[in-house]
Each structure stands twice: as C-alpha cells, then as structure tokens.
Amino acid sequence: ALQEIHELETALSKHFNEIKKDLHSSNSLFFEIQKLCRLSDLYNSVNKQSLSLERLKKTITIASKPENIRLIQGKDFDGIYLPILILTTAMKCWKQIRYAQKTTNNLRINFSKERQQILTSVESMAELYRGQKDLHAPFAGYSNQVLVLSAQIQESLGKWQESLAILSDLIAVQAVDGVDLSYVILKAALILKHMGPSRHKQCLEYLEYLLDDPPVSEGMGKTHVLAVQLLVLEQGGEKYRVLLPKHYKELAASYHQDLQADGESGADRVSISEEEVWQGLMLQALDRCEYLLALEFAAQGVLKAPGKARLLHTLAELQFLLGETEAAASSAEKALALQPQSAELRNLLLQAAPDVWADRMRSAPSSNANPAISNSHGSSAEDSRQPAKSGWIGQVAGKALQVIKKTADKPPAATSKPLFSSKSGTKRSEAAKKVQNKPLEVVATPIVEAPQPKEVAVVTEKRPPPPLCRPENLHDSDLRRLIQFALHGNPHVHYYDESLRELSKGT
C-alpha cells in the first residue's frame, strides 16, 4: 500500500501541470479523480485518516464544479462511473473513522463535526448527480446506485423524509438494475417503523415480503428482518401480544444459526436471552454504520435491561448522531445516574442540551474539595486550634498521640516544680524566657512558622493546670522542636494541652 501511495503521489505530481492546463478534458479529469479516490482508500488502509480526508475533500471540490458535472455525468471510463466512485469513497472514509474509542470495555461512536462534514459535503454533490433522471442503459443501473447511496447519506444525517422519498421512488419503479431491491425495501421499512405507529401497517407489509427474500447480498439476513418485525409487534399494542412468544423463538433460533455460521463465541450455548440478542444485533449494526438499525436495537435492549449504563450510553450517542438531541439528553441523563463519574457522558450532555447542563455543571459541587481547607467556610474555633497533620509537625504529633494512648490510664506523676502556674499570670513571652534560661541542647534545624489563620475568638476556661515536670533530657530533637514551637507563641497548640503534658512526661 505504501509503495502504491508513493507511485500515485508521484504520478499526480508529475502530471499536475498537464491536468491544470487541460481541465476541460474528461480524460484528464477522470485521471485526477480516480487517482485521488484511490489515494484516499490507501491512506485509510494504513490508518492515515487525515491524509485520506485531505484527498477526499480535494476530490469533492473538483467533482462539484458545474463545468465538471457536465463532463462526468452520463459517462463511464473503462467501466468506472465517477459519481459512484466518489460517493463510495466518501462513505468508506466516513465508515473508517466510525469509532472514537474501541476497547473490550468501552465502545464510543465518533460523532465529531469533522466526520459529519464528510456526509454534508458529499450530500450536495449526490443531489446534483441524482437530479439527472433521463439516463438510459447502461447508465440506468448507475443512476439507481447513486440514488441508494444518496438515501444512505440522508438516513445517516437523520433526514428520514428525504431518505424515504428516494427509497419509495426506487420501490415504485421496481428498480433492480445495479441495486438489491430487498435491501431498499428493508431500509424503507426501518424508516417507517421509526417514524411512528401510524406507519407500522405499511412497515409490516414490507417485512412480510422480505421474510422469504432477505437482502443477503448487503450482509443482512432473515435475522434482521425478524428483528425489525418483532420491534413493530412489541410496540403494536395488545393485538400483537399473542404473537410475541412465537416471534421471539424464531428470532433466537435464527440468531443462534448466524453465530454458528460465523463461528463466533456463544454459538454452542443452548439458550440466549432476549437482552443478549438485541445487544448482539446492535453491535453488528454499529460496526456496519447502520445507525438507525442500531438505534432501534439499542432502544429495545434498554427496555429489556434498563439498568445497563453502557447500553444507555450507546443509545444516547446514536440518538445524538442522528439529530434526536432531546432523546439523547434524556438517555444520557439516565446513564449518568448509573455512572456519575463519567466525563464522556457529561460532555455528551453539554453537547445535546447545553442550555440546561452548562448551568448544572457549573453549580455542581466539586468532588475534589480538600476538607482540610475549610476554616474560612464555617469551621469552629475548636477545629482551627487543631495542629496541621502534614509535614514534620504531623509526624511528631502522631508520635505524641501514640504516647497518649499508652499512658492514658496512668495517673500524672508527682512534680516538685511546676513549669507554668496559672496564679502567676505570666505572659507568653515571660514563659518563653524561663524555658530559654534552662540548659537546652541547640537544634540546628530552623523552626518553620506555620501560617497564621484568621483571628477567631477563643474562650479559654480558667482552671488550674495539672502538675507537670519539665523533662530533664530530650532525646528526640523533633519533640524538642515541637515544645519550642509551642512556647514561642504558636496559636495552634495550647499551653496546657494534654498532648504536650503527656509528651513531656513520655520523654
């Protein structure tokens, strides 16, 4: 593929000036469009989607010019009809980037604007080419193919009426040249089902015709026809209830046969639940980019298993992709209730209902709030006196608490000389001088002052302190620093704190 890319790029570069001089030549135009479409396919095959999109955009720009439409329309070049080549290349490129993420546990649809622009840009071009209805054989088959591709584009953009109108025209003339009429009928039946109960009768008539002749050539068999038929019966009211068990049995048997034919996991199982059938069919439709079919299967799967967050998430993405933003917001909100931490669901809600969810997201409380930083938001004065529990102070305080637990049941030791006296009324500075006059070992580590909090009125109960002895030897420099830290006026540690007393006694 890389070698062919190099050869095609070289050929285009070599003949670029000749093509530019001879733009009104159909052969030169065919050469350029054919090579650009081939390059787009090759770049997709080596996962270089940006280069593939670039070549596709250039192709659409050239083919959409009015003077070039006249040269392309109604002519084939060596059996290649350029409008079909361009539309097919565009749909391949669109399908290639169908997933934003695909893992075992996470399957996310790509509904980016860049991907949607592929469809919108090729939509207008398809409308130009299908407008020519006076084509004769051998181009009648080409015209039918252009119409089917146009209907697929309209459906993928959520334009049900436009897509159904094109499909109805093909059904009315019994178009068989170049297209599979069974596939056309199935697509029309699916849109009729999605448009509401008023169109269900016509939908069932189409599906009865397809049971004996499903569109196998398009990768859809009897299982898909039975599934769509069962969806209509499920929503048809009480008159169809009696038929549901029989149809579910037929659907499960047909789905099981498909699994066996494909050699997929689960083919050897005796029974398959309804939920598994709908979810399996949804995944198949997703991979084929049959998004309306996938939406219908996902909606039925949610009815069978309303507590599955992944299924709800996928349904919301499908609804948003097809332009049903209100339904997408509702499904996404239900999924968010089951997965409140999902950033993907929040982003989807912001896109589906920005007016509602932008305010909700701003007013939602942060889950990362730090409870330690709460003094200025209503914490009590007693809380503000608690020492910080991080850094070296926190480590020393932890040691102090361990000492307290060990000595909680022991009575305080008798002392000969109290360190502080409540009767003396001495200020903090005088108490500090008394301690500094005692022989203490010098500590080289500087004392880090804690940040001063906002002033809070503290009511201190006057009571005589218990007898305390000043320790003669401090073997732990960190403990000494904690005492110095307290005596130098730190407001977070009370002078007569029991922790400090037990700490001194323990050392």
C-alpha positions in Angstrom: 0.0 0.0 0.0 2.8 2.4 0.9 4.6 1.7 -2.4 1.4 2.3 -4.4 0.8 5.5 -2.5 4.3 6.7 -3.4 3.7 5.9 -7.1 0.3 7.6 -7.2 1.6 10.7 -5.5 4.5 10.8 -7.9 2.2 10.4 -10.9 -0.2 13.2 -9.7 2.7 15.5 -9.1 4.3 14.7 -12.5 1.1 15.3 -14.5 -0.3 18.1 -12.3 0.6 20.9 -14.8 -0.8 19.0 -17.7 -4.1 18.4 -15.8 -4.3 22.0 -14.9 -3.9 23.2 -18.5 -6.5 20.7 -19.7 -9.2 21.0 -17.1 -11.9 20.7 -19.8 -10.7 17.3 -20.9 -12.8 14.5 -19.4 -9.9 12.1 -19.7 -7.7 14.4 -17.6 -10.5 14.9 -15.1 -11.0 11.2 -14.8 -7.3 10.6 -14.3 -7.1 13.0 -11.4 -10.4 11.9 -9.7 -9.6 8.2 -10.0 -6.1 8.7 -8.5 -7.3 10.9 -5.7 -10.1 8.3 -4.7 -7.5 5.5 -4.8 -5.2 7.5 -2.6 -8.0 8.2 -0.1 -8.6 4.4 0.1 -4.9 3.6 0.5 -4.3 6.1 3.2 -7.3 4.7 5.1 -5.8 1.2 4.8 -2.6 2.4 6.6 -4.5 4.4 9.2 -3.6 7.8 8.0 -7.1 9.3 8.2 -6.0 12.9 8.0 -4.3 12.4 4.6 -7.3 10.3 3.4 -9.7 13.1 4.3 -7.5 15.7 2.5 -7.6 13.7 -0.7 -11.3 13.2 -0.4 -12.0 16.9 0.1 -10.0 17.7 -3.0 -11.9 15.1 -5.0 -15.3 16.5 -3.9 -14.2 20.1 -4.6 -13.2 19.1 -8.2 -16.3 16.9 -8.9 -18.8 19.5 -7.5 -17.8 22.2 -10.0 -20.7 22.8 -12.5 -18.4 22.5 -15.6 -17.1 19.2 -14.3 -20.5 17.7 -13.6 -21.3 18.1 -17.3 -18.2 16.2 -18.2 -18.7 13.4 -15.6 -22.5 12.8 -15.8 -23.6 10.1 -18.2 -20.1 8.8 -19.0 -18.1 5.8 -17.8 -14.4 5.3 -18.1 -13.3 1.7 -18.6 -16.4 0.6 -16.7 -16.0 3.1 -13.9 -18.7 5.6 -13.2 -17.2 8.6 -11.4 -20.2 9.7 -9.3 -20.4 6.2 -7.8 -16.7 6.1 -7.3 -16.7 9.4 -5.4 -19.7 8.6 -3.2 -18.4 5.1 -2.4 -15.0 6.5 -1.5 -16.6 9.2 0.7 -18.7 6.5 2.5 -15.7 4.3 3.0 -13.8 7.2 4.6 -16.7 8.0 6.8 -17.0 4.4 8.0 -13.3 4.0 8.6 -13.4 6.6 11.4 -16.6 5.3 12.9 -15.2 4.8 16.4 -13.8 7.4 18.8 -12.6 4.6 21.1 -12.9 0.9 20.7 -11.7 -1.4 23.5 -13.1 -4.5 25.2 -14.8 -2.5 27.9 -15.5 0.8 26.1 -17.0 1.4 22.6 -17.6 5.0 21.7 -19.0 6.3 18.5 -17.3 9.1 16.6 -19.8 11.9 16.2 -17.3 14.7 15.7 -18.1 17.6 13.4 -15.2 16.6 11.1 -16.8 13.3 10.5 -20.2 14.7 9.9 -18.8 17.2 7.4 -17.9 14.3 5.1 -21.6 13.5 4.8 -22.8 17.1 4.4 -20.2 17.8 1.8 -21.0 14.8 -0.3 -24.8 15.2 0.2 -25.0 18.2 -2.0 -22.9 16.5 -4.7 -25.1 13.4 -4.6 -28.1 15.7 -5.1 -26.6 17.2 -8.2 -25.9 13.8 -9.8 -29.2 12.2 -8.9 -31.1 15.1 -10.4 -30.4 13.7 -13.9 -33.2 11.2 -14.4 -33.1 10.9 -18.2 -30.3 8.4 -18.3 -30.6 5.4 -20.5 -29.0 2.0 -20.4 -26.3 1.1 -19.5 -26.4 4.1 -17.1 -29.8 3.2 -15.5 -28.0 0.9 -13.1 -25.5 3.6 -12.2 -28.4 6.0 -11.5 -30.0 3.5 -9.2 -26.8 3.1 -7.3 -26.4 6.9 -6.9 -30.0 7.0 -5.5 -29.3 4.3 -2.9 -26.1 6.0 -1.8 -28.0 9.3 -1.5 -30.7 7.6 0.6 -28.0 6.2 2.9 -26.4 9.6 3.3 -29.8 11.2 4.1 -30.6 8.5 6.7 -27.2 8.9 8.3 -27.9 12.6 8.7 -31.2 11.9 10.4 -33.3 13.1 7.4 -36.0 10.4 7.4 -38.4 12.0 5.0 -35.8 12.8 2.3 -34.4 9.2 2.6 -37.8 7.6 2.5 -38.8 9.7 -0.6 -35.7 8.4 -2.6 -36.4 4.8 -1.5 -40.1 5.0 -2.3 -39.2 6.1 -5.9 -37.0 3.1 -6.3 -39.6 0.7 -4.9 -42.3 2.3 -7.2 -40.3 1.6 -10.4 -39.2 -1.9 -9.1 -35.6 -0.9 -9.5 -33.4 -4.0 -9.9 -30.6 -2.7 -12.2 -27.5 -2.2 -10.1 -29.2 -2.5 -6.7 -30.7 -5.1 -4.4 -34.4 -4.2 -4.2 -34.8 -6.3 -1.0 -32.2 -4.0 0.7 -34.1 -0.9 -0.5 -37.4 -2.3 1.0 -35.8 -3.2 4.3 -34.3 0.4 4.6 -37.7 1.9 3.8 -39.5 -0.4 6.4 -37.0 0.6 9.1 -37.6 4.3 8.5 -41.4 3.7 8.5 -41.1 1.9 11.9 -39.0 4.7 13.3 -41.5 7.4 12.2 -44.2 6.1 14.5 -47.2 3.8 14.9 -49.1 5.4 12.1 -46.7 3.9 9.6 -46.4 0.5 11.2 -49.0 -1.2 9.0 -47.1 -0.4 5.8 -43.9 -1.4 7.5 -45.2 -4.9 8.3 -46.4 -5.3 4.7 -42.8 -4.6 3.5 -41.3 -7.0 6.1 -43.7 -9.9 5.1 -42.3 -9.6 1.6 -38.7 -9.8 2.8 -39.0 -12.9 5.0 -38.6 -15.2 2.0 -36.1 -13.0 0.2 -33.9 -11.1 2.7 -31.1 -8.8 1.4 -28.3 -11.3 1.9 -26.1 -9.5 -0.7 -25.9 -6.5 1.6 -25.0 -8.5 4.7 -28.5 -8.7 6.2 -30.4 -11.9 6.5 -33.6 -13.3 7.9 -32.5 -12.5 11.5 -32.5 -8.7 10.8 -35.9 -8.9 9.1 -37.4 -10.9 12.0 -35.8 -8.4 14.5 -37.4 -5.4 12.8 -40.7 -7.2 12.5 -40.6 -8.0 16.2 -39.8 -4.4 17.1 -43.0 -3.4 15.4 -45.1 -6.1 17.1 -43.7 -5.1 20.5 -45.0 -1.6 20.0 -48.2 -2.5 18.3 -50.3 -2.9 21.3 -52.3 -5.7 22.8 -53.5 -7.1 19.4 -50.0 -8.4 18.7 -49.1 -9.7 22.2 -50.2 -13.2 21.4 -47.7 -13.4 18.5 -44.6 -12.3 20.5 -43.5 -15.6 22.1 -43.5 -17.3 18.7 -41.6 -14.5 17.0 -39.0 -14.4 19.9 -38.4 -18.1 19.5 -37.9 -17.7 15.7 -35.5 -14.8 16.3 -33.4 -16.6 18.9 -33.1 -19.6 16.6 -32.1 -17.5 13.6 -29.6 -15.5 15.6 -28.1 -18.7 17.0 -27.7 -20.1 13.5 -25.9 -16.9 12.5 -23.5 -17.3 15.4 -22.8 -20.9 14.4 -22.2 -19.9 10.8 -19.8 -17.2 11.7 -18.0 -19.3 14.3 -18.5 -16.6 17.0 -18.3 -17.2 20.7 -21.5 -18.3 22.4 -22.6 -20.4 19.4 -22.6 -23.6 21.4 -25.0 -22.3 24.1 -28.4 -23.9 24.4 -30.3 -20.7 25.1 -29.7 -17.0 24.5 -31.6 -14.3 26.4 -33.6 -11.6 24.7 -31.2 -8.9 26.0 -28.2 -10.7 24.5 -29.9 -10.9 21.1 -30.7 -7.2 21.0 -27.3 -6.2 22.2 -25.5 -8.5 19.7 -27.6 -7.2 16.8 -26.9 -3.6 17.9 -23.1 -4.2 17.9 -23.3 -5.7 14.4 -25.3 -2.7 13.1 -22.8 -0.3 14.8 -19.9 -1.9 13.0 -21.6 -1.6 9.7 -22.5 2.1 10.4 -26.2 1.2 10.1 -27.0 3.7 12.8 -30.8 3.7 12.6 -30.9 0.0 12.8 -28.5 0.1 15.7 -30.6 2.7 17.4 -33.8 0.6 17.2 -32.0 -2.5 18.6 -30.3 -0.4 21.4 -33.7 1.1 22.4 -35.2 -2.4 22.7 -32.2 -3.6 24.6 -32.7 -0.8 27.1 -36.3 -1.8 27.6 -35.1 -5.3 28.4 -32.2 -4.2 30.6 -32.9 -0.6 31.9 -30.0 -0.8 34.4 -27.2 -1.2 31.9 -25.3 2.0 31.8 -23.2 1.1 28.7 -26.3 0.3 26.6 -27.9 3.6 27.7 -24.7 5.5 26.8 -24.6 3.9 23.3 -28.2 4.7 22.8 -27.7 8.3 23.7 -24.7 8.6 21.3 -26.8 7.1 18.5 -29.7 9.5 19.1 -27.3 12.5 19.2 -25.6 11.3 16.0 -29.0 11.1 14.2 -30.1 14.5 15.3 -32.5 13.5 18.1 -30.9 15.7 20.8 -33.8 15.7 23.3 -33.9 11.9 23.4 -30.1 11.8 23.5 -30.1 14.1 26.6 -32.8 12.0 28.3 -30.9 8.8 27.7 -27.5 10.3 28.7 -29.0 11.6 31.9 -30.2 8.1 32.9 -26.8 6.7 32.1 -25.1 9.4 34.2 -27.3 8.5 37.2 -25.7 5.0 36.9 -22.2 6.3 36.1 -21.9 9.7 37.9 -18.2 9.9 37.3 -18.3 9.5 33.5 -16.7 12.5 31.8 -17.8 11.2 28.4 -21.5 11.4 29.5 -21.0 14.9 30.8 -19.5 16.0 27.5 -22.4 14.4 25.6 -25.0 16.2 27.8 -23.2 19.5 27.3 -23.5 19.0 23.5 -27.0 17.6 23.5 -28.5 20.1 25.9 -26.0 23.0 26.5 -28.6 25.4 27.9 -29.6 23.0 30.6 -26.4 21.3 31.5 -24.0 24.1 31.3 -25.6 25.7 34.4 -25.8 22.3 36.2 -22.2 21.5 35.6 -21.1 24.9 37.0 -23.3 24.6 40.1 -22.3 21.0 40.9 -20.1 20.7 44.0 -16.6 19.7 43.3 -15.7 16.1 44.3 -12.1 17.1 44.8 -12.6 19.6 47.6 -10.0 19.5 50.3 -11.7 19.1 53.7 -8.5 20.4 55.4 -9.1 23.9 53.9 -12.4 24.6 55.5 -11.6 27.1 58.3 -12.9 30.0 56.3 -16.1 28.2 55.4 -17.8 27.8 58.7 -15.4 25.6 60.7 -15.5 26.1 64.5 -12.9 27.8 66.6 -12.0 24.5 68.2 -11.2 23.0 64.8 -8.9 25.9 64.0 -6.8 25.1 67.0 -6.0 21.6 65.8 -2.4 21.2 64.6 -1.8 20.5 61.0 -1.5 16.9 60.1 1.1 17.1 57.4 4.9 17.6 57.3 7.2 17.1 60.3 4.7 18.6 62.7 2.2 15.9 61.7 4.7 13.2 62.2 5.7 14.4 65.7 2.0 14.8 66.6 1.4 11.3 65.5 4.1 10.1 67.9 2.6 12.2 70.7 -0.8 10.6 70.2 0.8 7.2 70.4 2.4 8.2 73.8 -1.0 9.4 75.0 -2.7 6.1 74.1 -0.1 4.2 76.1 -0.3 6.4 79.2 -4.0 7.3 79.1 -4.8 5.1 82.1 -1.7 6.2 84.2 -2.1 9.0 86.8 0.0 12.1 86.4 3.4 11.8 88.0 4.2 13.9 91.1 6.2 17.0 90.4 8.4 19.1 92.5 8.3 22.3 90.5 5.5 23.2 88.0 6.7 24.6 84.7 3.8 27.0 84.5 1.5 28.5 87.1 -2.0 29.9 86.5 -1.7 32.1 89.6 1.4 34.0 88.3 -0.5 35.4 85.3 2.7 35.3 83.4 2.6 36.2 79.7 3.8 34.0 76.9 7.0 35.9 76.4 8.0 35.5 80.1 7.2 31.8 80.0 9.4 31.5 76.9 12.3 33.3 78.7 12.0 30.8 81.6 12.4 27.9 79.2 15.2 29.5 77.3 17.2 30.0 80.6 17.2 26.3 81.2 20.1 24.3 79.7 18.7 23.1 76.4 20.6 21.5 73.5 20.8 23.7 70.5 19.0 22.4 67.4 20.5 23.4 64.0 17.2 22.8 62.1 15.4 26.1 61.6 11.9 26.4 63.0 9.3 26.9 60.3 6.5 29.2 61.4 3.0 28.0 60.4 0.8 30.4 58.5 -1.4 32.5 60.8 -5.1 31.8 60.3 -7.8 34.3 60.6 -8.4 35.6 64.1 -11.1 33.6 65.8 -12.5 34.4 69.2 -11.4 31.7 71.6 -13.0 31.4 75.0 -10.5 29.8 77.4 -11.8 28.2 80.6 -9.8 29.2 83.6 -8.7 26.2 85.5 -5.6 25.2 87.4 -3.2 23.1 85.4 -2.3 19.6 86.5 1.2 19.3 87.9 3.8 18.9 85.2 7.6 18.4 85.3 9.9 19.8 82.8 11.8 16.9 81.3 15.5 16.8 82.1 16.6 15.2 78.8 15.0 15.3 75.4 16.4 12.6 73.2 14.3 13.3 70.2 15.2 16.7 68.6 11.8 16.7 66.8 10.0 16.6 70.1 12.1 19.4 71.4 11.2 21.5 68.4 7.6 20.9 69.0 7.8 22.2 72.5 9.8 25.2 71.3 7.3 25.7 68.6 4.5 25.9 71.2 6.4 28.1 73.7 7.2 30.7 71.0 3.6 31.6 70.6 2.1 29.3 68.0 -1.7 29.7 68.4 -2.4 26.1 67.2 -1.0 24.5 70.4 -2.5 25.4 73.8 0.0 25.8 76.7 -1.8 23.4 78.9 -2.6 21.0 76.1 -2.8 17.4 77.5 -0.9 16.2 74.5 2.0 18.4 75.4 1.9 17.3 79.0 1.9 13.6 78.1 4.6 14.3 75.5 6.9 15.8 78.1 6.2 13.1 80.6 6.9 10.4 77.9 10.3 11.8 77.1 
